[in-house]
Amino acid sequence: MANQQITENAYAKVNLTLEALGRRDDGYHDVVSVVQTVDLHDTLTFEPADGLELVCDIPELAGCGNLAWRAARLLQDSTGTACGARISIAKRIPIAAGLGGGSSDAATTLVALNRLWRLDLSTRDLTALAAQLGSDVPFLLHGGTAMVSGRGERVTPLPPAELEWFVIACPSIQVPNKTASLYARLEPSNFTRGALTRRLAARIRGGGDVPPQFLFNVFDDVAFDAFPGLRDCWDAMHALGAREVHVAGSGPSLFAPVSSREVGSALQLLLTHTHGIDSHLVRTVGGYGEGGECTS
C-alpha cells in the first residue's frame, strides 16, 4: 500500500424532480427526488500518509473544513484505523451551486479510502456513514439515476433515464447559508405529496422517456427572490431556445435538457460568450459498482 495512489472522479448531480413533503420535527424537510449524475466532475487523488491532509487547487477549500476531509475523519473514527491519507482535489464543479460538488467529493472519499485502507466496508456500511455527512452524500455514493427520499438518505436505484444532454448555467450569486435560506422560504402551499416524482420514477422503470413537463423543482417558486439577478440568467436561457429551465438542487445554478450535443454546444457557447455566464454542457453518467467503478 505504501506506493499506492488512487485517482477518482467526483461527479455533479442534477435533480430531475425535487419535491418537499413537509417540515420535520428535527427542522429538516422530508423530500422525494429523482436525481441524476452528470459528467461535470472534480478529480480527487488519494495517497497513503501518516496523518490526514487535504489540499485543493482552490486554497480556501483546503484543510479540515472541507467535507471530504470530514468524510476521511469519520471513516477513521468509525473503523478505528490508524491509516492516513493525503487527499488532493482539483475542482471543476462550481462551489455552492446546487450541483452537489462538496457532497460528491465526500462520497468519493469514502469509497476511495475504503479501498486504499483495505477496510472492506460494504456499500450499506458506507451509505450509513454518508448519511451522517449530508443529504446528498448517500446518493452520490451510488450515482447514476435514483429516487431519494427522507432527508436524502434513502436511495432507490433506477434504470438509466432516457436523457443524455443538459446545459447547466452557474451565475455567480452567493447567498449565506444558502440551502437553509431556501428551505426557510417554503410555505405549506409549496409542499406536495411526491406524486410527480413517483410518476417519473415509474416511467423510467418502464423504459419510458422523460418528458420535459415531468421536470420539477420546489425551489423554482422561491429562487428568484432568494438569488438577486437569477431572473436574468433564466430569461437568457429561454431567449436562446431552452424549452424547460429549472433550478439545480437548491441553486443558484439552472439546468435545461437539450436534444443533442450540437444544440447544447450552441446554447452553452452563447451563454458563456454573449451573456458572460459560466455554463457547462454535460452528459449523464451511470452509477457505480460495488468496487466504486462507474458503470458507463
C-alpha positions as CSV (number, residue, x, y, z in Angstrom):
1,M,0.0,0.0,0.0
2,A,3.0,2.3,0.6
3,N,3.2,3.3,-3.1
4,Q,-0.5,3.1,-4.0
5,Q,-2.3,6.1,-5.4
6,I,-6.0,6.2,-6.3
7,T,-7.5,8.8,-8.6
8,E,-11.3,9.2,-8.9
9,N,-13.8,11.5,-10.5
10,A,-16.4,13.0,-8.2
11,Y,-19.5,13.7,-10.4
12,A,-22.0,16.5,-10.1
13,K,-25.8,15.9,-9.9
14,V,-29.0,17.4,-11.1
15,N,-32.4,16.9,-9.5
16,L,-34.9,16.0,-12.3
17,T,-37.6,16.4,-9.7
18,L,-37.3,17.8,-6.2
19,E,-40.5,17.8,-4.1
20,A,-40.7,18.9,-0.4
21,L,-43.3,17.0,1.5
22,G,-43.2,19.0,4.7
23,R,-41.1,20.2,7.6
24,R,-39.8,17.5,10.1
25,D,-39.7,17.8,13.8
26,D,-35.9,18.0,13.6
27,G,-36.1,21.1,11.5
28,Y,-35.2,19.4,8.2
29,H,-37.7,18.7,5.4
30,D,-38.8,15.4,4.0
31,V,-38.1,15.3,0.3
32,V,-38.6,13.0,-2.6
33,S,-36.5,13.4,-5.7
34,V,-35.3,11.8,-8.9
35,V,-31.6,12.5,-9.2
36,Q,-29.1,12.0,-12.0
37,T,-25.3,12.2,-12.0
38,V,-23.6,14.1,-14.9
39,D,-20.1,14.2,-16.2
40,L,-19.1,17.5,-14.8
41,H,-16.6,16.4,-12.1
42,D,-13.9,17.2,-9.6
43,T,-10.8,15.0,-9.7
44,L,-9.5,13.6,-6.4
45,T,-6.2,11.8,-5.7
46,F,-5.5,9.7,-2.6
47,E,-2.1,8.7,-1.3
48,P,-1.1,7.0,1.9
49,A,0.2,9.4,4.6
50,D,1.0,9.4,8.3
51,G,-2.0,11.7,9.1
52,L,-4.8,13.3,7.2
53,E,-4.0,16.2,4.8
54,L,-6.3,17.8,2.2
55,V,-5.0,20.1,-0.5
56,C,-7.1,21.8,-3.2
57,D,-6.4,24.0,-6.2
58,I,-8.8,26.5,-4.6
59,P,-6.8,27.3,-1.5
60,E,-9.7,28.3,0.7
61,L,-11.2,24.8,0.3
62,A,-8.1,23.1,1.7
63,G,-7.8,21.7,5.2
64,C,-10.1,20.2,7.8
65,G,-13.2,22.4,6.9
66,N,-13.6,20.5,3.7
67,L,-16.4,17.9,3.7
68,A,-14.0,15.4,2.1
69,W,-11.6,15.8,5.0
70,R,-14.6,15.3,7.4
71,A,-15.5,12.1,5.5
72,A,-12.0,10.8,5.9
73,R,-12.0,11.6,9.6
74,L,-15.4,9.9,10.0
75,L,-14.1,6.8,8.3
76,Q,-11.1,6.7,10.6
77,D,-13.2,7.2,13.7
78,S,-15.8,4.6,12.8
79,T,-13.3,1.9,11.9
80,G,-10.5,2.7,14.3
81,T,-8.0,2.5,11.5
82,A,-4.6,4.1,12.1
83,C,-4.2,4.7,8.4
84,G,-3.8,8.3,7.0
85,A,-4.0,9.9,3.6
86,R,-3.1,12.9,1.5
87,I,-6.2,14.0,-0.4
88,S,-5.7,16.3,-3.4
89,I,-8.8,17.9,-5.1
90,A,-8.8,19.5,-8.5
91,K,-12.1,21.5,-8.5
92,R,-14.3,21.8,-11.6
93,I,-17.8,21.7,-10.2
94,P,-18.8,25.3,-9.2
95,I,-18.9,25.9,-5.5
96,A,-22.2,26.2,-3.6
97,A,-24.0,26.0,-7.0
98,G,-26.7,23.3,-6.2
99,L,-24.7,20.6,-8.1
100,G,-23.5,18.6,-5.1
101,G,-19.8,19.2,-5.6
102,G,-18.7,19.1,-1.9
103,S,-21.0,16.1,-1.3
104,S,-19.7,14.2,-4.2
105,D,-16.1,14.8,-3.0
106,A,-17.1,13.4,0.3
107,A,-18.8,10.3,-1.2
108,T,-15.8,9.7,-3.4
109,T,-13.5,10.0,-0.4
110,L,-15.5,7.3,1.5
111,V,-15.2,4.9,-1.5
112,A,-11.6,5.6,-2.3
113,L,-10.3,5.4,1.2
114,N,-12.2,2.2,1.9
115,R,-10.1,0.7,-0.9
116,L,-6.8,2.5,-0.1
117,W,-7.1,1.5,3.6
118,R,-8.4,-2.0,2.8
119,L,-11.3,-1.7,5.2
120,D,-13.7,-3.9,3.2
121,L,-16.8,-1.9,4.3
122,S,-19.9,-2.8,2.3
123,T,-21.9,-0.3,0.3
124,R,-24.5,-0.4,3.1
125,D,-21.9,0.5,5.7
126,L,-20.6,3.4,3.6
127,T,-24.1,4.6,3.0
128,A,-24.7,4.8,6.7
129,L,-21.6,6.9,7.1
130,A,-22.6,9.1,4.1
131,A,-25.9,9.9,5.7
132,Q,-24.0,11.5,8.6
133,L,-22.2,13.9,6.3
134,G,-25.1,15.4,4.3
135,S,-28.3,14.8,2.5
136,D,-26.8,14.4,-1.0
137,V,-23.9,12.2,0.0
138,P,-25.7,8.9,0.1
139,F,-27.0,9.3,-3.5
140,L,-23.6,10.4,-4.7
141,L,-22.1,7.3,-3.2
142,H,-24.2,5.4,-5.8
143,G,-24.5,7.8,-8.7
144,G,-26.5,7.1,-11.9
145,T,-30.3,7.6,-11.8
146,A,-32.1,7.1,-8.5
147,M,-35.1,8.2,-6.4
148,V,-34.2,9.5,-3.0
149,S,-36.4,10.2,0.0
150,G,-36.4,11.1,3.6
151,R,-33.6,13.7,4.0
152,G,-32.0,12.1,1.1
153,E,-30.6,9.1,3.0
154,R,-32.9,6.6,1.4
155,V,-31.7,5.8,-2.2
156,T,-33.6,3.6,-4.6
157,P,-31.6,3.0,-7.8
158,L,-33.4,3.3,-11.1
159,P,-32.5,2.2,-14.7
160,P,-30.7,4.9,-16.7
161,A,-33.1,7.8,-17.6
162,E,-33.6,8.4,-21.3
163,L,-32.0,11.8,-21.1
164,E,-28.4,12.4,-22.3
165,W,-27.5,16.1,-22.5
166,F,-28.0,19.1,-20.3
167,V,-26.8,22.7,-20.3
168,I,-26.0,24.0,-16.8
169,A,-25.7,27.7,-16.2
170,C,-23.9,28.8,-13.0
171,P,-24.4,32.5,-12.2
172,S,-22.0,33.8,-9.6
173,I,-24.6,34.6,-6.9
174,Q,-23.7,34.0,-3.3
175,V,-26.3,33.7,-0.5
176,P,-25.2,33.0,3.1
177,N,-26.5,29.7,4.5
178,K,-28.0,29.1,1.1
179,T,-29.7,25.7,1.5
180,A,-31.2,26.6,4.9
181,S,-32.3,30.0,3.5
182,L,-34.1,28.4,0.5
183,Y,-35.9,25.9,2.7
184,A,-36.9,28.7,5.1
185,R,-38.7,30.4,2.2
186,L,-41.0,27.4,1.5
187,E,-44.6,27.8,2.6
188,P,-47.1,24.9,3.2
189,S,-48.5,25.8,-0.3
190,N,-45.2,24.7,-1.8
191,F,-45.4,21.2,-0.2
192,T,-46.6,18.3,-2.4
193,R,-47.2,14.6,-1.9
194,G,-44.4,13.4,-4.1
195,A,-46.7,12.2,-6.9
196,L,-44.8,13.8,-9.7
197,T,-41.5,12.1,-8.6
198,R,-43.2,8.7,-8.2
199,R,-44.7,9.0,-11.7
200,L,-41.4,9.9,-13.2
201,A,-39.6,7.0,-11.4
202,A,-42.3,4.6,-12.6
203,R,-41.9,5.9,-16.2
204,I,-38.1,5.4,-16.0
205,R,-38.5,1.9,-14.6
206,G,-40.8,1.1,-17.5
207,G,-38.2,2.2,-20.0
208,G,-40.1,5.4,-21.0
209,D,-38.6,8.7,-21.9
210,V,-38.5,11.7,-19.6
211,P,-41.0,14.3,-20.9
212,P,-39.9,17.9,-20.1
213,Q,-43.2,18.5,-18.3
214,F,-42.2,15.9,-15.7
215,L,-39.2,18.0,-14.5
216,F,-39.9,20.0,-11.3
217,N,-38.1,21.7,-8.5
218,V,-39.9,23.1,-5.5
219,F,-37.3,25.9,-5.4
220,D,-38.4,27.2,-8.8
221,D,-41.1,29.2,-7.0
222,V,-38.8,30.9,-4.5
223,A,-35.4,31.1,-6.2
224,F,-35.9,34.5,-7.9
225,D,-36.5,36.2,-4.5
226,A,-33.6,34.3,-2.9
227,F,-31.0,34.9,-5.6
228,P,-30.8,38.5,-6.9
229,G,-30.2,38.6,-10.7
230,L,-31.2,34.9,-11.2
231,R,-34.1,36.1,-13.4
232,D,-31.7,37.5,-16.0
233,C,-30.0,34.1,-16.3
234,W,-33.3,32.3,-16.6
235,D,-34.5,34.8,-19.2
236,A,-31.3,34.4,-21.2
237,M,-31.7,30.6,-21.4
238,H,-35.3,30.9,-22.5
239,A,-34.4,33.5,-25.1
240,L,-31.7,31.2,-26.5
241,G,-34.3,28.4,-27.0
242,A,-34.2,26.4,-23.9
243,R,-37.6,24.8,-23.5
244,E,-37.5,23.8,-19.9
245,V,-35.3,25.6,-17.3
246,H,-35.2,24.6,-13.7
247,V,-33.2,25.3,-10.6
248,A,-30.4,22.7,-10.0
249,G,-30.8,21.5,-6.4
250,S,-31.0,24.5,-4.1
251,G,-29.5,26.8,-6.8
252,P,-28.4,29.2,-7.9
253,S,-27.4,27.0,-11.0
254,L,-30.1,26.4,-13.6
255,F,-30.3,23.5,-16.0
256,A,-32.1,22.7,-19.2
257,P,-32.3,19.4,-21.1
258,V,-31.2,19.7,-24.7
259,S,-31.9,17.4,-27.6
260,S,-28.3,16.9,-28.8
261,R,-24.7,17.7,-28.3
262,E,-24.8,20.2,-31.1
263,V,-27.8,22.1,-29.7
264,G,-26.3,22.1,-26.3
265,S,-22.9,23.3,-27.5
266,A,-24.5,26.3,-29.2
267,L,-26.5,27.2,-26.1
268,Q,-23.5,26.8,-23.8
269,L,-21.3,28.9,-26.0
270,L,-23.9,31.7,-26.3
271,L,-24.5,31.8,-22.6
272,T,-20.7,31.9,-21.9
273,H,-19.5,34.3,-24.5
274,T,-22.6,36.5,-25.1
275,H,-24.0,36.7,-21.6
276,G,-20.9,36.0,-19.6
277,I,-22.5,33.2,-17.6
278,D,-20.3,30.3,-16.5
279,S,-22.0,27.4,-18.4
280,H,-21.4,23.7,-19.0
281,L,-22.6,21.2,-21.5
282,V,-22.9,17.9,-19.6
283,R,-23.8,14.3,-20.3
284,T,-25.4,11.8,-17.9
285,V,-23.3,9.1,-16.4
286,G,-24.2,5.8,-14.8
287,G,-23.9,4.6,-11.3
288,Y,-21.0,2.8,-9.5
289,G,-20.4,-0.9,-8.9
290,E,-19.7,-2.4,-5.5
291,G,-16.0,-1.6,-6.1
292,G,-16.7,2.0,-7.0
293,E,-16.3,1.8,-10.7
294,C,-18.6,3.9,-12.9
295,T,-20.8,1.6,-15.0
296,S,-21.0,3.7,-18.1
